[in-house]
């Protein structure tokens, strides 16, 4: 389990950012507010995000949050069956 990622922003897209940490580029889905903040600072800025690896239907998606409380809420919501 990946609990957090601390690294450098290499790319900022519409829904995701690529963060380079330890020689690996992690594609992390972020909310638009966080992406907008990162876009203002441009690529190359150091970031710290709490992360949640969501595995379903054969896909592995990494979601990032700036607050641990937001990540906890995401975990609760994704644990609900049928959501």
N, C-alpha and C positions, 0 to 999 in steps of 0.2 A: 504494500500500500504506500502510495506517495502522499505524505501529509502536507508538505509545502514545497515550493520551488522558489529559490532565490537565484536570480541571474540577470542577464542583460537582454533587453528586448531587441530582437533582430528584425522582426517584421510585424506590422499591424494590418490586419485585414478587416473585413466587415463584421465578422463574428468571432474571430480568433486572433490570437497573437502567438508568435513563436518566441519562446524564451530560451536562450542558450544558458545552460548550467552544467558545468562539469564536462564540457565537450559534447553534450547532447542537446539537440534542439527540440523542445517540447511544444507541441501545438496545443494551446489551451483555449477553450471556449470561455469568453468573458462577456459580461453584460455590457450594453452599449455605453453606459456611464463610465465604466473603467476604461474601455477602449478609447473613448473621447479624451479622457485625461491623458492616456498614454500618447495619443496622437499629437496632443499639444506639446508634449516633451520630445517628440520624435523618437525614432529608433536609437538604440544605444544606451538608453537610460537603465539604471539598475532598478529591479523590482523584487518584491516579496509577495507571493500569493499563496494562500491556503488552497489546497487542491483536493479534488474528489475524483477518483477514477470510477466511472460508471460503466459497468459491463452488462450489455443486454443484447440479445439477438445476434450474437457473434461480432458485435462491435465494441470497441474500447474507446470511450470518450473521456477526456480530461477537462474538468470544469474548474475555473479559478475564482477565488473570492478574496476581497481585501480584509474582511472581518470573519473571525471564526464563527460568530453567531450566524452569519449568512450561510456558511457551509453547513452548520448543524441543521438549519431549517431545510436546506436542500436535501440533506440526508433523510430527514423525516418525510418530506414530500415524496421522494423517490422510493421510499420503503412501502408506500401505500400500494396495494395490489390494484392493477388496472389503470394506474395513472401514467 
